[in-house]
Amino acid sequence: MVTFRRAPAAPVAGKPSLRLPALAAVGLLSSVSPLAAQQAGVEPDTITVQGRAADLIGQAGTASEGRIGSADLRLRPISREGELLEAIPGVFVGQHSGDGKANQYFTPGFNLDHGTDFQIRLEGMPINQPSHVHGQGYADLNFVIPELVDHIDYRLGLSHAELGDFGSGGGAELHLVQRLARPFLAATGGENGFERLAGGGVARLGAGNLLVGGEAKRYDGPWDLEERLRKVSGVARYSWERGASRFSLLGMAYHNSWNASDQIPLRAVEQGRIDRFGSIDSTDGGTTQRYSVSGSWRHDGPHAVQEVQVFGIYSDIDLFSNLTYFLGDTTQGDQLNQQERRLIFGGSLTHRQLVRWLGVEHRVKVGLQTGVDIVDGPALFHSAARQRADRIRADDVDEWGTGLFAETESRWSRMFRTVFAVRGDYYTFTVAHSSLRANDGDRTAGIVSPKGSLILAPAAGIELYLSGGLGFHSSDARATTITVDPVTHAQAQRADPLVRSRGGEVGVRVTPAPGWQSTISAWVLKLDGDLLFATDAGTTVPSPPTRRWGVTFANFARLAPRLALDADVSLARARFSDAPSGADRIPGAVSSVVSAGIAWDAAEKGPFGAVRLRHLGAYPLVADNVARSSATTLLAAEAGYLVGAGLRVEASVLNIFDTKGDDAQYFYASRLPGEPLQGVAGVHFHPTEPRQVRVGLVWGR
């Protein structure tokens, strides 16, 4: 667990509360008319980063969006960096391999694998990676230093024009601190070789502030095979202001290596071949790294706000995994080596403005987002004990996507608002130097996605929402140009480059008292096709159309200045649209996610603590539902004492009741030595980690 105490940030102004979905024509005209805004005589208003306790009545465009501030994140005992996202209602984060690999993400109705259909960004930079060697939308958050996360904005559903590719299920953006009130240093140690050191500080440099932070972590885990995780991360940020403009330059670096105890067959545990924390192939694991440079400029004018973001990212991964053991190769085993190197360049432009037209106030936003991924690889090899054998396939991939959107929120009266938007995206896919040249090729595709919301405020402290729209996800570039299967050499079916999604939501938001927010939303989502990753072929293949619907009930209350309570319940039903009844379950689609917690923060001195519950409900493992996962419920806690002078002593307990749950479960055929050549179909699982205690010292608050 990475239990963290975030060093306090200096007060930071939030984004303008310009939820600007669009009367498209009005939006486009107004956005280029500063004179109209001047005549209107109103200025864009702002909100402060307060988190889930903030009153979003009159500001939110849907029932299922919000902001999670540093106060909400500070007392969450987490075991992995990606679990920061569990502060979002309905999100559950697990792992099915080593902690250097991207997390396994679940939301109601979805097993998102490593990120498909949930868009994640950090400071404007995309985290999801298209056409990744290990899965479409691969989103690795292990490079994040939790203490430096200032807040998370989240939007669920299809009604938000900022969300393009991978946003069918919603999205989240992590924002880092720009300033620290004082330096901080955190040292934590615990069972199974857990050691972590993190720190950061800020200094005045020239006309601005230079913030520097870093983290080093070691962990062996409870596994029979020591994980030997070795992670180093660093952040440097220089920010300054000039008049009404704010500038930021951000550099990030990350390197990680690990051994992996991948998912294991349940039968091997039941037969006594291995225990719950054993492995079949002791040579699985990998290395990865990520380096990025980004810059941003924001100008707050008297009647409009402009923002520009640019970024460049380098990442690579060298991954060894064996999921079927001896099914394909009865002597050397089925280990695969996946490798790629990637450059990403891109940026965004946004313009927000308040205007009056026909006597009505309109809040307008137009934006442009663009990014190109240049992938050397992705390559797939057979291997044994991390020694490569023959190459299965290798390609070079260039993928360029550009989205343009316009939104307008129109306040027709005190009780009624509308939010309309339109988004257009255009993609080019180029696959070259394939190991089978027949799979080289180029594809282009475009798609237009209208969206909108109707918002009614019948009384103070309550809003009703009717929201909906269209969205999409992209397919792996290799799947869009493929003609020959690289393994069987049979004719292969090409995937549609951009796959349509359709969704709607009805919801309500209430604020019964200051600091208390409750929302309930019922939603439906239809996809023209999910994405399935074919491990043996190293590409994504299309699946049948799907439909999902569900309900989310989210609650947060700050009962006292130091006491906070939250409880979120999400339920869903997921089916293949065209499959016969009884064979229409979507394997891995989660039916329920529950999270709840209570936290007490210290003042200048005294005790603090938190208790958190996480629950992932059972889900089908096969389409006919004859095999199902088991539910997992985990409880974690932390407690400590603020001694004074910014020094804290803390202790955390993961999995208090030592529950034998599972982070992920699958059903497929594999083969162990001595088993039939065709293998044995059955449940494969990756266990949750057992009870662990960690203690730490934190200075700087």
Phi and psi in degrees as a GROMACS rama.xvg file:
@    title "Ramachandran Plot"
@    xaxis  label "Phi"
@    yaxis  label "Psi"
@TYPE xy
-102.012  77.0688  VAL-2
-72.1844  126.297  THR-3
-131.205  153.049  PHE-4
-117.801  104.81  ARG-5
-72.9302  129.775  ARG-6
-64.1804  139.938  ALA-7
-68.8279  134.707  PRO-8
-88.9007  151.29  ALA-9
-66.3857  155.027  ALA-10
-53.2193  132.18  PRO-11
-123.24  130.553  VAL-12
-72.1263  140.586  ALA-13
-84.5441  -179.049  GLY-14
-64.9679  151.679  LYS-15
-57.9784  143.198  PRO-16
-82.2968  58.5728  SER-17
-105.789  77.3446  LEU-18
-73.264  93.6832  ARG-19
-111.11  55.1767  LEU-20
-69.6861  166.284  PRO-21
-129.697  126.394  ALA-22
-70.7675  99.3387  LEU-23
-54.2081  -46.1602  ALA-24
-64.9839  -45.4312  ALA-25
-61.0807  -41.7252  VAL-26
-60.8334  -47.204  GLY-27
-66.4971  -39.9298  LEU-28
-68.2455  -45.0641  LEU-29
-67.4225  -35.788  SER-30
-64.9821  -20.3279  SER-31
-108.683  20.9861  VAL-32
-126.625  76.422  SER-33
-58.5851  -31.1149  PRO-34
-60.318  -39.3369  LEU-35
-61.7314  -40.064  ALA-36
-67.3584  -39.855  ALA-37
-63.3811  -39.502  GLN-38
-68.471  -30.7962  GLN-39
-68.3932  -28.7691  ALA-40
70.5619  26.8343  GLY-41
-124.136  153.829  VAL-42
-116.307  150.477  GLU-43
-59.7172  128.247  PRO-44
-86.1188  163.671  ASP-45
-127.917  158.736  THR-46
-123.407  156.321  ILE-47
-93.1916  147.459  THR-48
-70.065  98.4011  VAL-49
-113.472  -24.829  GLN-50
97.1013  -159.204  GLY-51
-66.1277  -17.6628  ARG-52
-78.4425  -12.5245  ALA-53
-64.837  141.979  ALA-54
-80.9306  109.368  ASP-55
-98.489  8.60689  LEU-56
-60.3935  128.69  ILE-57
85.58  -4.53468  GLY-58
-120.814  -41.9563  GLN-59
-70.6031  146.375  ALA-60
-93.8433  -15.0132  GLY-61
-144.289  171.15  THR-62
-77.4983  -17.684  ALA-63
-114.369  48.6536  SER-64
-136.493  158.874  GLU-65
-179.689  -176.34  GLY-66
-131.73  135.572  ARG-67
-112.151  110.625  ILE-68
-88.2362  175.725  GLY-69
-61.5904  -33.7724  SER-70
-64.6296  -30.9639  ALA-71
-74.7487  -33.3477  ASP-72
-84.4468  -22.6582  LEU-73
-62.0768  -38.1339  ARG-74
-108.397  32.4274  LEU-75
-98.3197  112.332  ARG-76
-71.8521  115.427  PRO-77
-122.106  149.107  ILE-78
-99.1191  -21.7252  SER-79
-140.005  153.195  ARG-80
-59.3531  -38.0597  GLU-81
-63.0609  -19.6383  GLY-82
-69.5862  -7.09878  GLU-83
-55.288  -32.8121  LEU-84
-69.4627  -15.1258  LEU-85
-69.9954  -8.23664  GLU-86
-69.4089  -14.8334  ALA-87
-82.7282  128.673  ILE-88
-54.8814  129.202  PRO-89
90.8822  -3.2509  GLY-90
-97.7775  132.628  VAL-91
-127.289  133.368  PHE-92
-120.34  125.33  VAL-93
-128.18  -161.484  GLY-94
-155.686  137.533  GLN-95
-117.135  9.02417  HIS-96
-150.632  -147.276  SER-97
-78.2379  161.835  GLY-98
-78.346  8.63834  ASP-99
-94.6802  -8.39557  GLY-100
-93.2849  156.499  LYS-101
-57.8192  147.644  ALA-102
-66.0991  165.963  ASN-103
-95.8278  120.25  GLN-104
-106.856  136.618  TYR-105
-126.83  136.911  PHE-106
-133.644  162.757  THR-107
-53.6115  125.329  PRO-108
86.4328  -5.22221  GLY-109
-132.418  142.347  PHE-110
-105.486  105.566  ASN-111
-80.229  7.57029  LEU-112
52.2813  -121.986  ASP-113
-100.157  16.0337  HIS-114
142.874  -5.243  GLY-115
-56.6905  133.67  THR-116
70.2429  18.9643  ASP-117
-141.565  110.367  PHE-118
-81.6287  127.963  GLN-119
-122.738  131.311  ILE-120
-132.013  158.301  ARG-121
-135.438  117.354  LEU-122
50.2525  42.1821  GLU-123
84.684  -11.5072  GLY-124
-88.6825  137.035  MET-125
-72.3451  137.614  PRO-126
-97.8904  -38.6728  ILE-127
-62.3439  135.185  ASN-128
-115.567  116.97  GLN-129
-74.2138  153.477  PRO-130
54.1929  38.4743  SER-131
-78.1715  150.49  HIS-132
-64.9323  -22.6863  VAL-133
-110.485  4.7881  HIS-134
147.319  142.509  GLY-135
-63.8464  127.831  GLN-136
82.4497  16.95  GLY-137
-49.9424  121.017  TYR-138
-127.02  98.2252  ALA-139
-96.7315  117.312  ASP-140
-106.983  10.717  LEU-141
-67.6737  -14.5899  ASN-142
-80.9723  -10.3631  PHE-143
-74.5266  137.359  VAL-144
-97.7386  109.62  ILE-145
-57.1545  -36.8985  PRO-146
-61.9766  -21.3277  GLU-147
-97.2986  5.56146  LEU-148
-84.9559  120.964  VAL-149
-87.3667  -45.1315  ASP-150
-163.643  163.604  HIS-151
-126.043  125.864  ILE-152
-96.9983  133.302  ASP-153
-130.806  149.027  TYR-154
-142.228  122.437  ARG-155
-106.713  146.397  LEU-156
93.1469  -175.481  GLY-157
-101.513  9.00292  LEU-158
-90.5  7.29471  SER-159
-114.393  118.959  HIS-160
-70.3905  -21.2048  ALA-161
-66.8508  -23.865  GLU-162
-89.8484  115.705  LEU-163
-105.716  -115.566  GLY-164
-59.194  141.413  ASP-165
68.7229  9.96692  PHE-166
-100.246  15.3661  GLY-167
-62.7223  -35.8003  SER-168
-92.8009  -1.29552  GLY-169
118.785  -166.189  GLY-170
-169.034  170.059  GLY-171
-146.638  147.478  ALA-172
-128.321  127.272  GLU-173
-91.6893  134.961  LEU-174
-117.29  132.977  HIS-175
-93.9876  158.972  LEU-176
-67.1311  149.901  VAL-177
-104.216  -24.9048  GLN-178
-139.612  154.334  ARG-179
-124.554  136.068  LEU-180
-66.0647  -29.6925  ALA-181
-159.559  160.593  ARG-182
-63.6212  162.714  PRO-183
-142.07  155.833  PHE-184
-146.132  128.763  LEU-185
-129.207  128.184  ALA-186
-125.873  127.103  ALA-187
-133.06  140.236  THR-188
-138.339  156.71  GLY-189
-169.319  -169.029  GLY-190
-66.6519  163.95  GLU-191
59.414  34.3791  ASN-192
72.5531  25.2857  GLY-193
-79.6796  123.719  PHE-194
-140.476  132.634  GLU-195
-145.906  135.128  ARG-196
-132.945  125.973  LEU-197
-137.084  148.352  ALA-198
-163.489  168.053  GLY-199
-172.406  162.417  GLY-200
-164.22  173.185  GLY-201
-136.277  144.521  VAL-202
-137.284  146.897  ALA-203
-73.8532  129.654  ARG-204
-139.471  110.676  LEU-205
61.909  -127.743  GLY-206
-88.9409  2.21753  ALA-207
-138.814  -163.375  GLY-208
-120.397  134.993  ASN-209
-106.746  118.168  LEU-210
-105.754  131.235  LEU-211
-129.504  133.983  VAL-212
-144.61  158.399  GLY-213
-158.31  164.959  GLY-214
-149.034  139.638  GLU-215
-129.671  133.632  ALA-216
-140.058  139.288  LYS-217
-127.567  142.802  ARG-218
-160.861  132.579  TYR-219
-102.233  -23.4039  ASP-220
75.9573  174.795  GLY-221
-84.5287  3.80386  PRO-222
-72.8573  148.754  TRP-223
-58.9127  -36.3762  ASP-224
-93.4567  116.149  LEU-225
-57.9564  132.474  GLU-226
-68.7403  -33.546  GLU-227
50.7681  45.9094  ARG-228
-67.8944  131.132  LEU-229
-135.447  103.92  ARG-230
-122.226  138.243  LYS-231
-134.895  131.33  VAL-232
-133.347  149.693  SER-233
-145.542  149.864  GLY-234
-137.837  136.939  VAL-235
-136.038  130.886  ALA-236
-137.713  127.961  ARG-237
-114.332  122.703  TYR-238
-132.01  147.144  SER-239
-154.728  164.608  TRP-240
-125.276  146.682  GLU-241
-142.824  104.348  ARG-242
64.2108  -126.373  GLY-243
-89.9882  8.61701  ALA-244
-108.972  143.495  SER-245
-123.265  137.088  ARG-246
-124.774  150.538  PHE-247
-150.065  134.965  SER-248
-119.069  127.281  LEU-249
-127.861  127.385  LEU-250
-120.156  138.713  GLY-251
-136.32  144.661  MET-252
-140.915  146.303  ALA-253
-157.287  137.088  TYR-254
-142.157  141.378  HIS-255
-149.891  145.092  ASN-256
-141.666  151.698  SER-257
-164.954  156.763  TRP-258
-95.6393  150.162  ASN-259
-121.956  125.915  ALA-260
-95.0392  94.5551  SER-261
-72.158  -179.342  ASP-262
-59.1427  148.561  GLN-263
-126.598  155.602  ILE-264
-74.8225  133.657  PRO-265
-58.7994  -35.6519  LEU-266
-63.9005  -31.399  ARG-267
-66.7803  -33.6007  ALA-268
-73.2843  -44.3758  VAL-269
-64.6746  -30.5265  GLU-270
-84.8543  -5.5789  GLN-271
82.0709  10.767  GLY-272
-68.0436  -39.4612  ARG-273
-141.712  166.685  ILE-274
-97.2967  -176.824  ASP-275
-59.4016  -26.6116  ARG-276
-107.763  21.0953  PHE-277
-88.1369  -176.383  GLY-278
-145.529  159.771  SER-279
-95.11  -46.3965  ILE-280
-110.35  108.563  ASP-281
-78.5694  2.21121  SER-282
-107.452  8.13684  THR-283
-68.1694  154.124  ASP-284
152.126  -160.324  GLY-285
174.765  -178.558  GLY-286
-136.916  150.476  THR-287
-153.271  158.518  THR-288
-153.606  158.395  GLN-289
-149.274  133.121  ARG-290
-135.066  136.686  TYR-291
-144.681  151.739  SER-292
-133.014  131.374  VAL-293
-142.536  157.795  SER-294
-140.726  149.742  GLY-295
-141.904  150.9  SER-296
-136.523  133.666  TRP-297
-134.346  132.572  ARG-298
-122.468  120.474  HIS-299
-100.624  96.9005  ASP-300
-85.9133  177.889  GLY-301
-66.4604  -23.1389  PRO-302
-134.437  0.274807  HIS-303
-156.798  161.411  ALA-304
-129.612  131.419  VAL-305
-120.36  143.345  GLN-306
-135.827  140.691  GLU-307
-130.457  132.583  VAL-308
-131.665  136.38  GLN-309
-133.388  152.309  VAL-310
-155.221  154.875  PHE-311
-137.691  133.87  GLY-312
-133.668  136.971  ILE-313
-117.582  134.993  TYR-314
-145.837  155.403  SER-315
-149.856  162.697  ASP-316
-150.273  142.43  ILE-317
-132.502  101.687  ASP-318
-119.069  134.989  LEU-319
-119.409  124.831  PHE-320
-147.332  151.155  SER-321
-140.363  104.396  ASN-322
-100.525  -18.9788  LEU-323
-116.195  -4.51004  THR-324
70.717  -87.3314  TYR-325
-129.628  33.1128  PHE-326
-79.2449  -42.6316  LEU-327
-88.4136  -42.5974  GLY-328
-121.24  108.048  ASP-329
-75.6746  -10.0373  THR-330
-111.517  -52.512  THR-331
-86.2518  -20.3098  GLN-332
94.4354  173.039  GLY-333
-104.716  20.8432  ASP-334
-59.5354  140.129  GLN-335
-118.82  144.212  LEU-336
-112.301  120.456  ASN-337
-111.921  132.241  GLN-338
-145.075  140.643  GLN-339
-158.296  158.442  GLU-340
-127.664  138.569  ARG-341
-138.441  137.128  ARG-342
-114.856  135.844  LEU-343
-127.9  128.486  ILE-344
-128.545  141.814  PHE-345
178.879  -170.721  GLY-346
179.273  -178.249  GLY-347
-150.036  152.971  SER-348
-127.857  134.583  LEU-349
-136.927  148.583  THR-350
-135.957  123.626  HIS-351
-116.83  143.422  ARG-352
-159.331  144.12  GLN-353
-101.207  133.13  LEU-354
-138.265  162.259  VAL-355
-117.798  132.866  ARG-356
-147.935  128.498  TRP-357
57.83  32.4198  LEU-358
74.9923  12.3672  GLY-359
-121.057  142.015  VAL-360
-80.6431  129.353  GLU-361
-122.338  132.258  HIS-362
-106.815  115.735  ARG-363
-112.419  140.708  VAL-364
-141.086  130.451  LYS-365
-125.187  148.469  VAL-366
-152.591  156.414  GLY-367
-131.247  128.863  LEU-368
-126.326  134.4  GLN-369
-146.647  149.204  THR-370
-163.664  143.962  GLY-371
-124.972  132.365  VAL-372
-107.851  123.56  ASP-373
-114.014  108.607  ILE-374
-112.504  116.733  VAL-375
-89.0608  114.18  ASP-376
108.93  -138.974  GLY-377
-62.3237  141.616  PRO-378
-124.672  145.703  ALA-379
-130.81  128.122  LEU-380
-128.926  149.904  PHE-381
-73.5176  145.039  HIS-382
-149.443  165.836  SER-383
-145.37  125.531  ALA-384
52.6466  40.5646  ALA-385
65.5739  19.6015  ARG-386
-109.023  120.838  GLN-387
-65.5595  143.407  ARG-388
-111.597  -118.388  ALA-389
-86.1622  155.252  ASP-390
-87.5441  130.504  ARG-391
-84.8086  -48.6112  ILE-392
-162.97  157.489  ARG-393
-153.057  143.877  ALA-394
-146.227  162.141  ASP-395
-112.629  135.121  ASP-396
-127.609  130.902  VAL-397
-119.891  128.99  ASP-398
-136.116  126.046  GLU-399
-127.159  122.576  TRP-400
-125.268  138.287  GLY-401
-134.658  131.728  THR-402
-124.569  138.814  GLY-403
-124.795  131.33  LEU-404
-139.476  157.144  PHE-405
-139.236  136.876  ALA-406
-134.545  147.031  GLU-407
-142.382  128.281  THR-408
-101.461  123.905  GLU-409
-113.388  124.313  SER-410
-99.2484  89.9822  ARG-411
-73.8524  -27.7176  TRP-412
-161.776  178.677  SER-413
-61.855  -26.9922  ARG-414
-100.175  -14.8415  MET-415
-134.775  127.863  PHE-416
-128.096  155.004  ARG-417
-127.706  148.305  THR-418
-131.503  114.583  VAL-419
-125.47  146.56  PHE-420
-151.612  158.374  ALA-421
-142.182  139.343  VAL-422
-130.888  137.824  ARG-423
-124.085  135.626  GLY-424
-128.985  143.369  ASP-425
-134.608  132.568  TYR-426
-128.507  145.129  TYR-427
-123.28  137.372  THR-428
-123.729  128.641  PHE-429
-130.052  123.286  THR-430
-118.176  125.028  VAL-431
-138.596  163.364  ALA-432
55.573  34.8343  HIS-433
-67.7653  150.923  SER-434
-62.9952  -28.613  SER-435
-111.689  104.849  LEU-436
-60.0571  -19.1849  ARG-437
-63.5943  -18.4211  ALA-438
-93.5645  -0.689683  ASN-439
-67.0179  154.439  ASP-440
164.776  175.777  GLY-441
-130.29  141.12  ASP-442
-137.296  148.903  ARG-443
-131.347  153.25  THR-444
-160.292  147.617  ALA-445
-133.282  157.626  GLY-446
-154.51  143.652  ILE-447
-117.62  134.659  VAL-448
-131.525  98.6513  SER-449
-76.9775  151.844  PRO-450
-149.056  163.626  LYS-451
-179.423  167.699  GLY-452
-146.382  145.616  SER-453
-112.592  129.795  LEU-454
-127.763  125.22  ILE-455
-121.009  131.858  LEU-456
-115.503  88.0947  ALA-457
-72.419  -19.9364  PRO-458
-157.744  166.054  ALA-459
-61.4495  135.544  ALA-460
80.4014  14.7074  GLY-461
-147.045  138.57  ILE-462
-137.62  142.627  GLU-463
-112.225  140.266  LEU-464
-128.002  138.596  TYR-465
-126.091  111.378  LEU-466
-129.31  153.528  SER-467
-175.061  173.209  GLY-468
166.86  -173.868  GLY-469
-115.525  151.696  LEU-470
-148.394  -161.669  GLY-471
-168.621  165.013  PHE-472
-134.207  152.835  HIS-473
-87.6745  155.266  SER-474
-94.2403  159.115  SER-475
-55.4644  131.658  ASP-476
-55.0782  -36.8856  ALA-477
-65.682  -31.0758  ARG-478
-74.181  -21.4185  ALA-479
-81.1902  -19.8231  THR-480
-114.598  -6.20496  THR-481
-62.7865  141.763  ILE-482
-128.178  -24.2236  THR-483
-129.28  127.265  VAL-484
-63.4555  126.211  ASP-485
-69.2607  -16.6609  PRO-486
-95.7965  -53.186  VAL-487
-90.5893  -17.1285  THR-488
64.6979  16.6012  HIS-489
-82.5727  163.794  ALA-490
-62.7401  137.029  GLN-491
-116.144  150.741  ALA-492
-89.5653  130.432  GLN-493
-77.5157  146.786  ARG-494
-93.3282  150.742  ALA-495
-65.0698  134.47  ASP-496
-61.1339  -42.6264  PRO-497
-124.676  126.144  LEU-498
-109.917  125.251  VAL-499
-73.5569  144.252  ARG-500
-130.379  149.928  SER-501
-135.686  136.941  ARG-502
-156.496  162.241  GLY-503
-150.736  162.866  GLY-504
-152.816  141.561  GLU-505
-124.328  134.191  VAL-506
-155.651  171.727  GLY-507
-140.417  143.199  VAL-508
-125.244  129.065  ARG-509
-129.778  146.381  VAL-510
-125.053  86.0473  THR-511
-64.7299  -28.4327  PRO-512
-155.171  159.06  ALA-513
-55.0368  132.457  PRO-514
84.693  2.48008  GLY-515
-119.906  119.204  TRP-516
-124.692  129.573  GLN-517
-131.092  137.08  SER-518
-134.877  148.53  THR-519
-137.696  133.314  ILE-520
-139.53  138.251  SER-521
-112.218  131.773  ALA-522
-136.616  160.548  TRP-523
-139.71  142.776  VAL-524
-143.167  130.192  LEU-525
-121.796  132.695  LYS-526
-118.806  135.533  LEU-527
-68.7046  -13.2198  ASP-528
-179.884  133.58  GLY-529
-79.8203  174.99  ASP-530
-114.18  129.094  LEU-531
-118.596  132.42  LEU-532
-92.9907  121.407  PHE-533
-90.7365  102.315  ALA-534
-60.3344  -43.3371  THR-535
-70.7164  -23.2856  ASP-536
-102.158  -11.7685  ALA-537
68.4144  37.2481  GLY-538
-153.591  171.8  THR-539
-97.0388  135.872  THR-540
-119.179  147.835  VAL-541
-73.5643  150.904  PRO-542
-119.11  172.228  SER-543
-64.194  164.667  PRO-544
-60.3479  152.606  PRO-545
-133.165  159.527  THR-546
-137.398  140.785  ARG-547
-137.615  145.703  ARG-548
-149.092  155.987  TRP-549
-174.769  -172.51  GLY-550
-142.95  142.557  VAL-551
-128.598  129.487  THR-552
-119.094  112.287  PHE-553
-119.87  137.693  ALA-554
-141.884  136.619  ASN-555
-143.324  134.222  PHE-556
-143.034  128.42  ALA-557
-94.93  97.1543  ARG-558
-72.0133  -25.695  LEU-559
-153.681  165.843  ALA-560
-52.3206  -29.1073  PRO-561
-111.753  -0.471344  ARG-562
-119.458  124.292  LEU-563
-129.925  145.58  ALA-564
-134.947  136.096  LEU-565
-139.273  150.702  ASP-566
-155.37  121.684  ALA-567
-128.255  134.055  ASP-568
-129.072  126.34  VAL-569
-128.255  129.305  SER-570
-124.873  145.806  LEU-571
-152.452  159.54  ALA-572
-132.997  129.348  ARG-573
-130.413  135.426  ALA-574
-144.901  150.915  ARG-575
-72.3245  136.161  PHE-576
-72.799  -38.0481  SER-577
-103.955  6.46678  ASP-578
-88.3721  151.942  ALA-579
-67.8642  152.978  PRO-580
-58.7729  136.677  SER-581
94.285  -12.2293  GLY-582
-136.32  31.5917  ALA-583
-115.987  10.183  ASP-584
-73.8574  144.723  ARG-585
-92.6077  111.73  ILE-586
-56.2278  130.954  PRO-587
87.1334  -6.55821  GLY-588
-73.4162  118.181  ALA-589
-76.1334  137.439  VAL-590
-97.3879  -22.3217  SER-591
-155.752  141.07  SER-592
-135.379  128.293  VAL-593
-129.196  134.801  VAL-594
-140.968  145.368  SER-595
-156.996  152.965  ALA-596
-164.762  160.393  GLY-597
-135.937  137.523  ILE-598
-139.554  139.858  ALA-599
-122.431  121.345  TRP-600
-100.51  149.032  ASP-601
-82.6167  158.392  ALA-602
-91.7072  -121.867  ALA-603
-76.0976  -31.2734  GLU-604
-148.184  161.598  LYS-605
117.698  -177.21  GLY-606
-79.9  158.092  PRO-607
-145.075  162.658  PHE-608
-178.449  167.211  GLY-609
-156.66  149.381  ALA-610
-130.538  133.172  VAL-611
-132.776  139.586  ARG-612
-112.312  134.539  LEU-613
-128.199  132.204  ARG-614
-136.66  127.855  HIS-615
-115.855  116.864  LEU-616
-72.8385  166.539  GLY-617
-65.6605  153.245  ALA-618
-147.207  157.476  TYR-619
-69.9173  142.545  PRO-620
-100.492  -17.71  LEU-621
-138.221  161.735  VAL-622
-64.6972  -30.2024  ALA-623
-89.5963  2.90241  ASP-624
67.8842  15.5303  ASN-625
-76.7703  -19.487  VAL-626
-121.47  127.08  ALA-627
-128.868  153.152  ARG-628
-73.5751  166.756  SER-629
-95.9995  149.624  SER-630
-72.5204  154.441  ALA-631
-128.037  126.841  THR-632
-128.072  125.166  THR-633
-127.378  143.665  LEU-634
-125.191  133.55  LEU-635
-134.112  156.493  ALA-636
-150.84  157.208  ALA-637
-142.496  153.706  GLU-638
-151.311  153.147  ALA-639
-169.661  -173.967  GLY-640
-140.593  128.632  TYR-641
-85.5585  105.694  LEU-642
-70.6194  -35.4301  VAL-643
126.538  167.407  GLY-644
54.4518  30.0158  ALA-645
78.5747  9.93299  GLY-646
-101.116  128.811  LEU-647
-122.52  143.347  ARG-648
-114.531  131.647  VAL-649
-143.656  155.238  GLU-650
-139.401  142.077  ALA-651
-128.746  147.499  SER-652
-126.46  119.179  VAL-653
-89.7654  142.737  LEU-654
49.325  63.7269  ASN-655
-51.1686  -42.8737  ILE-656
-92.353  11.0684  PHE-657
54.1654  44.0099  ASP-658
-65.6045  135.189  THR-659
-91.6186  70.0803  LYS-660
-97.6442  -176.033  GLY-661
-129.611  134.807  ASP-662
-73.5913  -32.5723  ASP-663
-157.751  148.045  ALA-664
-139.647  144.63  GLN-665
-141.562  163.256  TYR-666
-131.653  116.512  PHE-667
-162.951  177.995  TYR-668
-93.9953  136.856  ALA-669
-144.309  173.607  SER-670
-137.914  128.83  ARG-671
-100.702  158.689  LEU-672
-53.9301  133.161  PRO-673
91.5892  -9.67355  GLY-674
-86.6874  164.327  GLU-675
-55.386  150.845  PRO-676
-61.4852  -30.4964  LEU-677
-77.6797  -4.73268  GLN-678
82.8697  -179.519  GLY-679
-129.642  125.58  VAL-680
-81.1639  136.841  ALA-681
-178.255  -178.057  GLY-682
-77.7283  135.684  VAL-683
-122.523  139.479  HIS-684
-143.737  158.821  PHE-685
-121.244  116.392  HIS-686
-73.7662  151.738  PRO-687
-69.2408  156.58  THR-688
-78.2193  149.144  GLU-689
-73.7704  178.281  PRO-690
-57.1087  135.181  ARG-691
-141.612  148.013  GLN-692
-116.369  135.072  VAL-693
-132.75  142.27  ARG-694
-126.944  152.22  VAL-695
-154.644  161.945  GLY-696
-120.255  134.063  LEU-697
-130.804  129.104  VAL-698
-121.688  139.371  TRP-699
129.572  11.191  GLY-700
